[in-house]
């Protein structure tokens, strides 16, 4: 088995079938990959949706696994333990992938034996429409938007793939350890940073991470994710997650992150002034709110 596609899911019955279908219909040979659906304590019809997929695509090697420990990191780690592939690809449960998605990942890793992780573009698919206050920066935040052009290249030191479209050689987890279960989403809690923690550990061991333009994930964005309550909850959770992640390393790491936050405030205020001059105050104020909520999360014990 060459590839294990791992879909960690929680109460996403509305989207699950279509992402499974988009993977099943990929151009790659059917015997070269498996799909693992890790159900992280869903209370909806997730299992029934999977069984319908299994019936419709019986030629696909797929497995349903129930992970009772609540938390995305627990589900990610269960996927590692249950997988049979040399390459593990995490795909969001509310997304679609292009037809060449898996083949592009496989070709890259087979040609580059010394590269251990990669990620591709994440393009938002709005169920309604993009709001006027959305800027390049808030789009990255709310939709995980990621696009770095049409050329394969390494991610810069300060950059890393989106967690919902990322691939790893399975062997790297022997060197970095598994995903930190203190980080990442738990039920409706919007915490994060578990994948950033892994990428930081990889870089500390001089492992390169590459961007693959032709492994595209389309992230479905419902109206709820564009409303103020979700925005405030998510941005606060980002700051809170960074506090937990850095303090888990050391107090010095946390203090350095606070210094970076001050610098980011400077950049935010600069961008705010730019948007005001362009007569786009909604975009500017949304960035201020974003930075305020992240800072509050960083500082709250």
N, C-alpha and C positions, 0 to 999 in steps of 0.2 A: 504494500500500500504506500503510495507516494504522498498523498495529501489527505489531511483530515480537516474538513470544514466544520468549525465549531460555532453553533448558534446558541448563545445563552439568552434565555427568554423569561420574561415575567409579565403575565397578563397582556399579551399582545396577540390574541387570537385573530384580531382584525387584519393583521399584516403577515402573520407567520406563513400561511400557505403560499403567498406570492413570492416571498423571498426563497423559500424552499424550491418552488417551481423554477425560478430564474437560475438557481444553481444547478438543478437537475437537467435543465435544457442547455447547459454549457457545451461548448464544442469539444471538450476534452474527452478522452476515452473513459467510459463508465467504470472500468475496472481499476482506474488509477486514483480514485478518490472515494472517500466516505463522508457522510454527513452525520454529525452528532448534534442532537437537539437536547440541550441541558435545560430542563424545566426547573426554575428556581422558585418552587412553592407557588406556582400560579393558582389562582382561585377561579379562573374562567375556563373556557373550553379548549385550552391549549392542547391537551392530550388528544382530544377528539379531532382537532384540526390536523395534528400530526398523523393520526391514523388514516384520515382521508388522503393525505399526501402519500403515505406508504402504500395505500391501495391503488392510487392513481399512477404511481411511479415505482412499481415493484421491482423494476430492473436496477434501481439505484440502491446502493449499499447505505442504508440509513439506520440510525438507532435513536431511540428515545430513552433519556436518562433523567430520573427525578433526583434533584439535589435539595435535600431538606434544610440545609444550613442557609439561612437567608443572607444574600450578599452576592454581588456580581463577581467578586474575586473568588468566592467559594465555587461559583459555577465555572469560572474560567479554569480554576485549578482542577476541578473534576473532569473538565474536557481534556486537559493534559494527561491525566491519569488513565482515562478510558480510550484515548486515541491510539491508532495504529500507524498513522502516517509519519513520515520523516519531516514533513512540513505541516505546520498548524496554521490555519487561516481563520481568524475571528471575523465573523460577519454580523452586523447589527440585525436584530430581529424585525426592524421596521424599515427595511430597505429592499432594493433590487440591485442585481449586478449585471454587467454586460456579458454577452455570449462568449467572449474570449477571456473572461476574468481569470479562471483557474489556469488555463493554458499559459497565459502570460506570466503568472507567478511561477509555474513549474519550469518554463523555459529559462527564466532568470536564475532561479536557484541551481538548476543543473549546469548552467554555464559559469556560474560564479560560486565555486565551492567554498570560498573564504568569506562570503557574506552571510550573515546570520539572521537578518530581519529586513523587512521591506513593507511599504504601504503605498496605496494608490489614491487617486483623486476621490473626493467625497463631494457630490453635487446635490444640492437640495431640490426636492420636488415638493412644492407647496400644494397643500390640498385646497387652499384658498388663493391668496396672492401675497406677494412680499410687501410688508408695510413700508410707508414712506420714511419712517425713522431708521430703517435698516441701513447700516453702513457696512463696508468691508469688514470692519473689526467686530461688530455685533453679529454679522453673519457667521463668522468663524466660531463665535461663542455659542450661538443658539442652534445652528444647523450642523456644526462640525465641518463647515465648508473648507475644502482643501484642494487647491489647484496650483501646481508649480510648473506648468508648461507641458510641452510634448516631448521632452527629452528625459531619458533615464539619468538620474544623478543622485549623489548622496545628499541626505538631509544635512543642513547646517547644524552646528553644535547645539544651538538653542531651539532646534526644531525636531519634531518627531511625527510619525504617522498618527492618524486618528485611530482611536481604540477600536472603532467599528469596522475598520478596513485595514487590518494589519496581519502580517504573516511572519512566522518565526520558524527557524529550524528547531525541532523539538529538543535537541541536545543542549540548547543554550540554557534551558531551565535547570540543568545540572550545575551550571556555573553561576547563575544569578539567583537561584531559588525560585519559588513559585510566587504568584501574585500575593501581595500583602493583604490579608483579610481585614485589616483595620481600615483599609482604603476601598474606594469604589462604592457603587450604589448598593443600597440595601432596601428592597421593596420600593417605596415611593420616595425614599431619601435620595437626593441628587448628588451625593458625594462622588468624588472622582479621584484621579491622580494615580490609580494603580498601574496603568500602562506607562505613565511617565516615570514612575519608580523603576520599572523594569528597564526602560530605555536608558535611564541614568546609570543603572548598574552595568548595562552592556557597554556604554561608552567609557566607564571607568576601567573596563578591561579591553579597551581599544577595538571594540567591535563596531564596524560601520553599519549604517542603516540607510537603505536606498529608497528613492521615490520611483514608482513604476507607473507611467502615465496611462497605460492601456488596461490596467486592472481597476475599473471604475465602479464605484458604489454610488447609487442614487438613494439619498436619505429622505424618506417621506416626512414632511413637516406638517402636522395638524395645526389648526387655529389655536389650540390651547397653548402650544409652545411659543406663540407670538403675543401672548397676553401678559400683563404686568405681574400678576402673582407668580407665574412660572419664572419669569425673568428674574424677579427678586430672589426667589428661592434658589435658582440655579447659580446666580452670581455669588450669593452668600456661601453656598456650598463649595464653590471653587476656592474661595479664600480659606474656608475651614479645612478643606482637604489639603491645601498647601501647608497650612499650619501643622497638621498631623504628619504629613509626609516629611517635612524638614526636621521637625522635632524628633521624629523617629530616628533620624540620622545623627543629629547633634544640635545643641543650642546655638553653636556657631553657624551652622547651616541655616537655622531659622533667622538669626540676626542678619545674615547676608540676604535672605529673602525679603526681609523688611526694608533693607537698603534698596533692593531692586524695586520694591513697591513705591518707594519715594520717587525713584527715577521714572517709573511708569506714570505716576501722577503728573510729573512734568510733561511727559509726552501726551498724556490725555488732555491737559489744559491747552497745549499747543494745538492739538487736533480740534478741540472745542472752538478755539478762536478761528481756526480755518473754516470750520463749518458755518460759524456765525457770519463770516465774511462772504461765504457762498450763499447766504440766505437759506441755510438748511439747519435751523436751530434744533429741530427734533432729533437729528442725528447726533448733534453735539451734546445735548442734554442726556441722551441715552447712554453715551459713553461716560459721562460724569456719574450717572447712577450706577453703571457697571463697576467703575473703579471704587466708588464709595462702598458698595456691597461686598466686593472682594476684600477691601481693607478691613471692613468690620469683621468678616469671617476670619481673617488672619489674626486679628487682635483678641477675639473673644475666646476665653478659656473654656 
